């Protein structure tokens, strides 16, 4: 199942599942079928409800389809506004740096290939949805760059998680564009400021539940700018696996439902070209990940 957060025509935010070109309003469907109103109204609460709740959703949708009621409580995606799946994360977004060998080399040399996990974060105020505008921030940067990435969404609370058990703590997967101000990143000798300008973390368009993806480390990933392929790779090229990432992060820090972990970007970022090819006003960035979807954003004009 693909889970999304949306706002309907009445301005009401809700969690739904994507069915082809529509989104099913789960709370309205539950009320109609069962006369109850117990479904969570936000994605983090939905994730916290756990595996048994996912089974309830499956049964609800199955019954609605059997009774041919599903379309009555569905909206065409063109009728509503899809938000970021988690519009306001409770924590910074965890990000893994240089997790593809070719990207590490394009950002420096063979010496820059990490032997230990590189971790930084992006502030919650960076989060925007697919089809939202990325602010160009020309008053503070002239080196805005793109980074298409697979992201993990944590499903349950855990610490000291062994890599072999990491999948048990995952709710699903989504897409992140880790937009970065390279000049700020370089000037301040650290990642946070250059990674945390407002609106520089498009996430979405939805979360694909983990059971839908047999092997998250065998997914094609591609980033296009104005239709031109800039990044093209596969998650099979991770330096640190998803299990290793979760194990290392959780050794002394608790991971919680709704935590988002961006797993790193492959080669082809704007900063890797000579001369660099940074984002310009009106540029359209599309990040496509196999079995997950397409995240599309345009850089604002002014």
Residue pairs with C-beta under 8 A, 6 or more apart in sequence:
1 17
1 18
1 54
1 57
1 58
1 208
1 209
1 212
2 17
2 18
2 206
2 207
2 208
2 209
2 212
2 293
3 15
3 16
3 17
3 18
3 43
3 46
3 85
3 172
3 206
3 207
3 209
4 15
4 16
4 17
4 18
4 23
4 82
4 83
4 85
4 204
4 205
4 206
4 207
5 13
5 14
5 15
5 42
5 43
5 82
5 83
5 84
5 85
5 86
5 87
6 13
6 14
6 15
6 16
6 23
6 75
6 80
6 81
6 82
6 83
7 13
7 14
7 80
7 81
7 83
8 14
8 25
8 75
8 79
8 80
9 79
9 80
13 41
13 42
13 83
13 87
14 25
14 26
14 27
14 28
14 41
15 26
15 27
15 39
15 40
15 41
15 42
15 43
15 46
16 23
16 24
16 25
16 26
16 75
17 23
17 24
17 26
17 57
17 61
18 24
18 77
18 206
19 70
19 74
21 76
21 77
21 78
22 71
22 74
22 75
22 76
22 77
23 74
23 75
23 77
23 80
23 82
24 61
24 64
24 70
24 73
24 74
25 73
25 74
25 75
26 39
26 57
26 60
27 37
27 39
27 41
28 73
29 60
29 61
29 64
29 69
29 70
29 73
30 36
30 37
30 38
30 39
30 60
31 37
32 69
32 72
32 73
33 60
33 63
33 64
33 67
33 69
39 46
40 46
40 48
40 49
43 85
43 86
43 87
43 207
43 258
44 86
44 90
44 257
44 258
46 53
47 153
47 154
47 155
47 171
47 257
47 258
48 257
48 258
50 155
50 156
54 209
61 70
64 70
64 73
81 129
82 129
82 130
82 131
82 204
82 205
82 206
83 129
83 204
84 127
84 128
84 129
84 130
84 202
84 203
84 204
85 153
85 174
85 203
85 204
85 205
85 206
85 207
86 127
86 153
86 203
86 258
86 260
87 127
87 129
88 124
88 127
89 124
89 127
89 258
89 259
89 260
90 124
90 256
90 258
90 259
91 121
91 124
91 256
91 259
92 121
92 122
92 123
92 124
93 121
93 122
93 124
93 126
93 127
93 151
93 176
93 201
93 203
93 260
93 261
93 262
94 119
94 121
94 249
94 259
94 260
94 261
94 262
95 119
95 120
95 121
95 122
95 149
95 176
95 178
95 191
95 195
95 261
95 262
95 264
96 117
96 118
96 119
96 240
96 245
96 261
96 262
96 263
96 264
97 114
97 118
97 119
97 120
97 191
97 264
98 104
98 107
98 112
98 113
98 114
98 118
98 239
98 264
99 114
99 118
99 238
99 239
99 240
99 263
99 264
99 265
100 233
100 237
100 238
100 239
100 264
100 265
100 266
100 267
101 113
101 237
101 239
102 233
102 237
102 266
102 267
103 264
103 265
103 266
103 267
103 268
103 269
103 272
104 112
104 113
104 114
104 239
105 112
105 113
105 267
106 267
106 268
106 269
106 271
106 272
107 269
107 271
107 272
113 239
114 239
117 240
117 244
117 245
117 248
117 249
119 249
120 190
120 191
120 192
120 195
121 192
121 195
121 196
122 178
122 195
122 196
122 200
122 201
122 262
123 192
123 196
125 196
125 198
126 179
126 195
126 196
126 197
126 198
126 199
126 200
126 201
127 201
127 202
127 203
128 134
128 199
128 201
128 202
128 203
128 297
129 202
129 203
129 204
129 205
130 202
130 204
130 205
130 294
130 295
130 296
130 297
131 205
131 296
131 297
132 199
132 202
132 297
133 199
133 297
133 298
133 299
133 300
134 144
134 177
134 179
134 199
134 200
134 202
134 279
134 285
134 297
134 298
134 299
134 300
135 197
135 198
135 199
135 200
135 300
136 144
136 279
136 280
136 281
136 299
136 300
136 301
136 302
137 144
137 181
137 197
137 198
137 200
138 281
138 302
140 181
140 184
140 197
141 181
141 182
141 183
141 184
141 194
141 197
142 183
142 278
143 181
143 182
143 183
143 184
143 271
143 276
143 278
144 179
144 180
144 181
144 182
144 200
144 278
144 279
144 299
145 179
145 180
145 181
145 182
145 269
145 270
145 271
145 276
145 278
145 279
146 177
146 179
146 223
146 225
146 230
146 269
146 270
146 279
146 285
146 287
147 177
147 178
147 179
147 180
147 223
147 265
147 269
148 175
148 176
148 177
148 221
148 222
148 223
148 231
148 265
148 266
148 287
148 288
148 289
148 295
149 175
149 176
149 177
149 178
149 221
149 262
149 263
149 264
149 265
149 287
150 173
150 175
150 176
150 216
150 219
150 221
150 235
150 262
150 263
150 289
150 292
151 173
151 174
151 175
151 176
151 203
151 260
151 261
151 262
151 263
152 170
152 173
152 216
152 242
152 245
152 246
152 260
152 261
152 263
153 170
153 171
153 172
153 173
153 174
153 207
153 258
153 259
153 260
154 169
154 170
154 171
154 255
154 256
154 257
154 258
154 259
154 260
154 261
155 169
155 170
155 171
155 172
155 210
155 257
156 168
156 169
156 171
156 257
157 254
157 255
157 256
157 257
158 169
158 250
158 254
158 255
159 250
159 251
159 252
159 253
159 254
159 255
160 250
160 251
161 169
161 246
161 247
161 250
161 255
162 247
163 241
163 243
163 244
163 246
163 247
164 243
166 242
166 243
166 245
166 246
166 247
167 210
167 242
167 243
169 246
169 255
170 210
170 242
170 246
171 207
171 209
171 210
171 257
172 207
172 208
172 209
172 210
172 212
173 207
173 208
173 210
173 213
173 216
173 289
173 292
174 203
174 204
174 206
174 207
174 208
174 260
174 292
175 203
175 204
175 205
175 287
175 289
175 292
175 293
175 294
175 295
176 201
176 202
176 203
176 260
176 262
176 295
177 201
177 202
177 203
177 223
177 285
177 287
177 295
177 297
178 195
178 200
178 201
178 262
178 265
179 197
179 200
179 201
179 202
179 279
180 194
180 195
180 200
181 193
181 194
181 195
181 197
181 200
182 194
182 270
182 271
182 276
182 278
183 194
184 193
184 194
184 197
185 191
185 193
185 194
185 195
186 194
188 194
202 285
202 295
202 297
203 260
203 295
204 293
204 295
205 293
205 294
205 295
206 293
208 291
208 292
208 293
210 216
212 291
213 219
213 291
213 292
216 235
216 242
217 235
217 236
217 238
217 241
217 242
218 234
218 235
218 236
219 234
219 235
219 289
219 290
219 291
219 292
220 232
220 233
220 234
220 288
220 289
220 290
221 231
221 232
221 233
221 234
221 235
221 266
221 287
221 288
221 289
221 290
222 229
222 231
222 232
222 233
222 287
222 288
222 289
223 229
223 230
223 231
223 232
223 268
223 285
223 286
223 287
223 288
224 230
224 285
224 286
224 288
225 270
225 277
225 279
225 283
225 284
225 285
226 283
226 284
227 284
229 268
230 268
230 269
230 270
230 277
231 265
231 266
231 267
231 268
231 269
232 266
232 268
233 266
233 267
233 268
235 263
237 266
238 263
238 264
239 264
240 248
242 263
245 261
245 263
246 255
246 261
249 255
249 261
270 276
270 277
270 278
270 279
271 278
279 285
279 299
280 299
281 299
281 300
281 301
281 302
282 298
282 299
282 301
283 298
283 299
284 296
284 297
284 298
284 299
285 296
285 297
285 298
285 299
286 294
286 295
286 296
287 294
287 295
287 296
288 294
288 295
